[in-house]
Amino acid sequence: MNKSEFKEASVMVFDRKNNVKAPPRIGRMNKFALVDLIKYEVSQLSALAHPRILHVQHNLEDTKEFLAFATESVCGSLDTIVIEEGVERLEMKLGVLQIIDGLSYLHNSAKILHGNLTPASIFVTSSRLWKIAGFSFAVAAKEPDTYPCFPWTKKLPPILQPDLDFLAPEYLAPNQQTVTSAADVFSLGVLICWIYAGGKRLIDAKNNLETHAIICGQLNEALNCISEELGANLRESMGKVLSLDVEVRPTVQLLSLIKHFDDPALSALRQLDDISQVFDPSQKAHFLGQTLLAALPVIPEVKITL
């Protein structure tokens, strides 16, 4: 507990014994280690203030034995929750919209490209809100919607690079120096497919660039294999989100408007989330007495263990 404010918190601890360093052969300018990525991530998280971004409650403590910092209370990240507990479809929809809200803030207000949207970078709080973290590879825009990118290479350990299975193919094009926010949109699409498929990877390249290129050329076939889990409306949208042509991909704002998210129960839960931050009693009374009451029959019961 935070004694001064009495808030529950989660403490993230990294043992320096598990540090991974880049090999010296890649050049002196590129020498870095896993601890450097963690420090960078915490600095990014601490600088961002948004309801959809994981909140840091206590800054990084750096000792000879470990790194540690505290965040708002979380149940875990999606990579464990989806596989070990499962997620109801309505929570999937609500969670994806929360990720979209956060990503929209990053692209349009903070002017930041996340660069590594994966199940491990999305945390679920104790109140079941989905928050974006994992900013180890985030970069700021140099020009409007233009972000520097760095090639994925076999010369570096995979843990020191973005997850190849969630990386947009334009990162891997020869001599590619910049990408747009469409790269995050592609990663979001792969993440959405992973969520709806119950933790099954749409791209499973096993850290092999050639395999990644082959699978990216067959994404329509891969989407057809999980079309039942996605549903017709989401399947159609994912075809555009995962297009190899960056111009075809929608912005994150447009993605939130697709038919898949046109759901009265979902709309009520989103309003409930918004109204919790409103202090006008009349607005709260109207929502609780009319909007939420009408939607209750279509909102499934979800048992939450704290």
C-alpha positions as CSV (number, residue, x, y, z in Angstrom):
1,M,0.0,0.0,0.0
2,N,1.1,3.6,-0.6
3,K,1.0,4.9,2.9
4,S,0.6,8.6,2.0
5,E,-2.4,8.1,-0.3
6,F,-3.5,4.6,0.7
7,K,-3.6,3.3,-2.9
8,E,-3.0,-0.3,-3.8
9,A,0.0,-0.7,-6.1
10,S,1.8,-3.4,-8.0
11,V,5.6,-3.6,-7.7
12,M,7.6,-4.6,-10.8
13,V,11.0,-6.1,-10.0
14,F,13.8,-7.0,-12.3
15,D,16.8,-9.0,-11.0
16,R,20.0,-7.8,-12.6
17,K,21.2,-11.4,-12.7
18,N,18.8,-11.9,-15.6
19,N,20.2,-9.0,-17.6
20,V,20.9,-9.6,-21.3
21,K,23.6,-7.6,-23.1
22,A,23.9,-6.9,-26.8
23,P,27.0,-8.7,-28.3
24,P,30.0,-6.5,-28.9
25,R,30.2,-7.5,-32.5
26,I,27.4,-5.2,-33.5
27,G,29.5,-2.1,-32.9
28,R,30.3,0.2,-30.0
29,M,27.5,2.7,-30.8
30,N,24.8,0.1,-30.4
31,K,25.9,-1.4,-27.1
32,F,23.0,-1.7,-24.7
33,A,21.4,-4.2,-22.4
34,L,17.9,-5.2,-21.1
35,V,18.3,-3.0,-18.1
36,D,18.6,0.0,-20.4
37,L,15.3,-0.9,-22.1
38,I,13.6,-1.2,-18.8
39,K,14.9,2.2,-17.6
40,Y,13.8,3.8,-20.9
41,E,10.3,2.2,-20.6
42,V,9.8,3.5,-17.1
43,S,10.9,7.0,-18.1
44,Q,8.4,6.9,-21.0
45,L,5.6,5.7,-18.8
46,S,6.3,8.3,-16.2
47,A,6.1,11.1,-18.8
48,L,2.7,10.0,-20.1
49,A,-0.5,10.8,-18.3
50,H,-3.7,9.3,-19.8
51,P,-6.4,6.9,-18.4
52,R,-5.4,4.2,-21.0
53,I,-1.7,4.3,-20.1
54,L,-0.4,2.3,-17.2
55,H,0.2,4.8,-14.3
56,V,3.6,4.8,-12.5
57,Q,3.0,5.5,-8.8
58,H,6.6,5.2,-7.6
59,N,9.7,6.0,-9.8
60,L,12.4,3.5,-10.7
61,E,14.7,2.3,-7.9
62,D,18.0,1.3,-9.3
63,T,20.4,-0.8,-7.2
64,K,23.3,-3.2,-7.8
65,E,20.9,-6.2,-7.4
66,F,17.7,-5.1,-9.0
67,L,15.5,-2.5,-10.7
68,A,12.0,-1.9,-9.2
69,F,9.1,0.5,-9.7
70,A,5.5,0.6,-8.7
71,T,2.4,1.1,-10.8
72,E,-1.3,1.2,-10.2
73,S,-2.6,-2.2,-9.0
74,V,-2.8,-4.8,-11.9
75,C,-3.9,-8.4,-12.2
76,G,-1.3,-9.2,-14.8
77,S,-0.7,-8.7,-18.5
78,L,-2.8,-10.2,-21.4
79,D,-0.2,-12.8,-22.2
80,T,-1.0,-14.6,-19.0
81,I,-4.7,-13.6,-18.4
82,V,-6.0,-14.6,-21.8
83,I,-4.4,-18.0,-21.8
84,E,-4.7,-18.9,-18.1
85,E,-8.1,-17.3,-17.3
86,G,-9.8,-16.5,-20.6
87,V,-11.7,-13.3,-21.4
88,E,-15.4,-12.9,-22.1
89,R,-16.2,-11.5,-25.5
90,L,-17.8,-8.3,-24.1
91,E,-14.6,-7.7,-22.1
92,M,-12.6,-8.3,-25.3
93,K,-14.5,-5.6,-27.1
94,L,-14.3,-3.1,-24.2
95,G,-10.6,-3.8,-23.7
96,V,-9.7,-3.4,-27.4
97,L,-11.6,-0.1,-27.4
98,Q,-9.5,1.0,-24.4
99,I,-6.3,0.1,-26.3
100,I,-7.6,2.0,-29.3
101,D,-8.2,5.1,-27.0
102,G,-4.7,4.9,-25.6
103,L,-3.1,4.4,-29.0
104,S,-5.1,7.3,-30.4
105,Y,-3.7,9.5,-27.6
106,L,-0.1,8.3,-28.4
107,H,-0.4,9.1,-32.1
108,N,-2.4,12.3,-32.0
109,S,-1.4,14.0,-28.8
110,A,1.9,12.6,-27.5
111,K,3.2,12.1,-31.1
112,I,4.7,8.7,-30.1
113,L,4.8,5.4,-32.0
114,H,4.5,2.5,-29.5
115,G,6.6,0.1,-31.6
116,N,5.8,-3.1,-29.7
117,L,2.1,-3.7,-29.1
118,T,2.0,-7.3,-27.8
119,P,0.0,-9.2,-25.2
120,A,2.9,-8.6,-22.7
121,S,2.6,-4.8,-23.2
122,I,-1.1,-4.6,-22.2
123,F,-1.9,-4.8,-18.5
124,V,-5.3,-5.4,-16.9
125,T,-5.9,-3.5,-13.7
126,S,-7.7,-4.8,-10.6
127,S,-10.8,-3.0,-11.9
128,R,-10.5,-4.8,-15.2
129,L,-9.3,-1.8,-17.2
130,W,-6.8,-2.5,-20.0
131,K,-3.8,-0.2,-20.0
132,I,-0.9,0.2,-22.4
133,A,2.7,-0.3,-21.2
134,G,5.8,-1.9,-22.8
135,F,7.3,1.4,-24.1
136,S,10.9,0.0,-24.5
137,F,10.8,0.6,-28.2
138,A,8.6,3.7,-28.4
139,V,9.9,6.6,-30.5
140,A,8.8,10.2,-31.0
141,A,7.8,11.7,-34.3
142,K,10.6,13.6,-36.2
143,E,8.0,15.0,-38.7
144,P,4.2,14.7,-38.8
145,D,3.4,11.0,-38.7
146,T,7.0,10.0,-39.5
147,Y,8.9,7.9,-37.0
148,P,12.4,6.5,-37.1
149,C,12.6,2.8,-37.3
150,F,15.4,0.3,-36.6
151,P,15.8,-3.0,-38.5
152,W,15.1,-6.2,-36.8
153,T,18.3,-8.2,-36.9
154,K,19.6,-11.7,-36.2
155,K,22.6,-10.2,-34.6
156,L,20.7,-9.1,-31.5
157,P,19.0,-11.4,-29.0
158,P,15.2,-11.3,-29.6
159,I,14.5,-10.0,-26.1
160,L,16.4,-6.8,-27.0
161,Q,14.1,-6.2,-30.0
162,P,10.4,-5.8,-30.6
163,D,8.4,-9.1,-30.9
164,L,8.8,-10.1,-34.5
165,D,5.4,-11.8,-34.6
166,F,3.7,-8.4,-33.9
167,L,5.9,-6.2,-36.1
168,A,4.6,-4.5,-39.2
169,P,6.3,-5.8,-42.4
170,E,7.5,-2.3,-43.5
171,Y,10.0,-2.4,-40.6
172,L,11.7,-5.2,-42.4
173,A,11.9,-3.6,-45.9
174,P,15.5,-3.0,-47.2
175,N,17.0,0.3,-46.2
176,Q,13.8,1.3,-44.3
177,Q,14.5,4.3,-42.1
178,T,11.1,5.6,-41.2
179,V,7.5,4.3,-40.6
180,T,4.1,5.9,-40.0
181,S,1.5,5.3,-37.3
182,A,0.1,2.6,-39.6
183,A,2.9,0.4,-38.3
184,D,1.2,0.4,-34.8
185,V,-2.2,-0.2,-36.5
186,F,-0.8,-3.4,-38.1
187,S,0.5,-4.5,-34.7
188,L,-2.8,-3.7,-33.1
189,G,-4.5,-5.9,-35.7
190,V,-2.3,-8.9,-34.9
191,L,-2.9,-8.3,-31.2
192,I,-6.7,-8.2,-31.7
193,C,-6.5,-11.5,-33.6
194,W,-4.4,-13.0,-30.8
195,I,-7.0,-11.9,-28.2
196,Y,-10.0,-13.3,-30.1
197,A,-8.2,-16.5,-31.0
198,G,-7.6,-17.2,-27.3
199,G,-3.9,-16.7,-27.4
200,K,-3.1,-18.3,-30.8
201,R,-0.5,-16.3,-32.8
202,L,-1.6,-15.2,-36.2
203,I,2.1,-14.8,-37.1
204,D,4.4,-17.4,-35.6
205,A,7.7,-16.8,-37.2
206,K,9.9,-18.2,-34.4
207,N,12.3,-15.2,-34.8
208,N,13.0,-16.0,-38.4
209,L,12.8,-13.1,-40.9
210,E,12.2,-15.4,-43.9
211,T,9.3,-17.2,-42.2
212,H,7.8,-13.8,-41.2
213,A,7.8,-12.6,-44.8
214,I,6.1,-15.8,-46.0
215,I,3.4,-15.6,-43.4
216,C,2.7,-11.9,-44.1
217,G,2.2,-12.8,-47.7
218,Q,-0.5,-15.3,-46.6
219,L,-2.4,-13.3,-44.0
220,N,-5.8,-13.6,-45.7
221,E,-5.5,-17.4,-45.4
222,A,-4.4,-17.0,-41.8
223,L,-7.4,-14.7,-41.1
224,N,-9.8,-17.2,-42.6
225,C,-8.6,-19.8,-40.1
226,I,-9.9,-17.7,-37.2
227,S,-12.9,-16.1,-39.0
228,E,-15.3,-17.8,-36.7
229,E,-13.7,-16.4,-33.6
230,L,-13.5,-12.9,-35.2
231,G,-17.0,-12.8,-36.6
232,A,-17.9,-11.4,-40.0
233,N,-17.6,-7.7,-39.3
234,L,-14.3,-7.9,-37.5
235,R,-12.9,-10.3,-40.0
236,E,-13.6,-7.9,-42.8
237,S,-12.0,-5.0,-40.9
238,M,-8.9,-7.1,-40.1
239,G,-8.3,-7.6,-43.8
240,K,-7.7,-3.8,-44.1
241,V,-5.9,-3.4,-40.8
242,L,-3.4,-6.1,-41.8
243,S,-2.9,-5.0,-45.4
244,L,0.7,-4.9,-46.6
245,D,-0.2,-1.5,-48.2
246,V,0.1,1.0,-45.4
247,E,-2.3,3.4,-47.2
248,V,-5.1,0.8,-47.0
249,R,-4.9,0.5,-43.2
250,P,-7.5,2.7,-41.3
251,T,-6.4,5.0,-38.5
252,V,-7.1,3.8,-34.9
253,Q,-9.9,6.3,-34.6
254,L,-11.7,4.8,-37.6
255,L,-11.2,1.3,-36.3
256,S,-13.2,2.2,-33.2
257,L,-16.2,3.0,-35.4
258,I,-16.6,-0.4,-37.2
259,K,-19.8,-2.4,-36.8
260,H,-18.2,-5.0,-34.5
261,F,-18.3,-2.4,-31.7
262,D,-21.9,-1.3,-32.3
263,D,-23.2,-3.1,-29.2
264,P,-25.7,-1.6,-26.7
265,A,-24.1,-3.4,-23.7
266,L,-20.6,-2.2,-24.8
267,S,-21.9,1.3,-25.3
268,A,-23.3,1.3,-21.7
269,L,-20.1,0.0,-20.2
270,R,-18.1,2.7,-22.1
271,Q,-20.4,5.4,-20.7
272,L,-20.0,3.9,-17.3
273,D,-16.3,4.2,-17.6
274,D,-16.6,7.8,-18.8
275,I,-19.2,8.8,-16.2
276,S,-16.9,7.6,-13.4
277,Q,-14.7,10.6,-14.2
278,V,-17.6,13.1,-14.2
279,F,-18.6,15.0,-11.1
280,D,-22.0,16.3,-12.3
281,P,-24.6,14.4,-10.1
282,S,-27.4,15.0,-12.7
283,Q,-25.4,13.3,-15.5
284,K,-24.6,10.4,-13.2
285,A,-28.3,10.1,-12.2
286,H,-29.5,10.1,-15.8
287,F,-27.0,7.5,-16.8
288,L,-27.7,5.2,-13.9
289,G,-31.4,5.6,-14.0
290,Q,-31.9,5.3,-17.7
291,T,-29.0,4.2,-19.9
292,L,-27.5,1.6,-17.6
293,L,-30.9,0.3,-16.5
294,A,-31.9,-0.3,-20.1
295,A,-28.7,-2.1,-20.9
296,L,-28.5,-4.4,-17.8
297,P,-30.4,-7.3,-19.4
298,V,-27.8,-7.6,-22.2
299,I,-24.7,-7.2,-20.0
300,P,-23.4,-10.7,-18.9
301,E,-22.3,-11.3,-15.3
302,V,-18.6,-11.5,-15.0
303,K,-17.1,-12.9,-11.8
304,I,-14.0,-10.9,-10.8
305,T,-11.5,-12.3,-8.3
306,L,-9.4,-9.6,-6.6
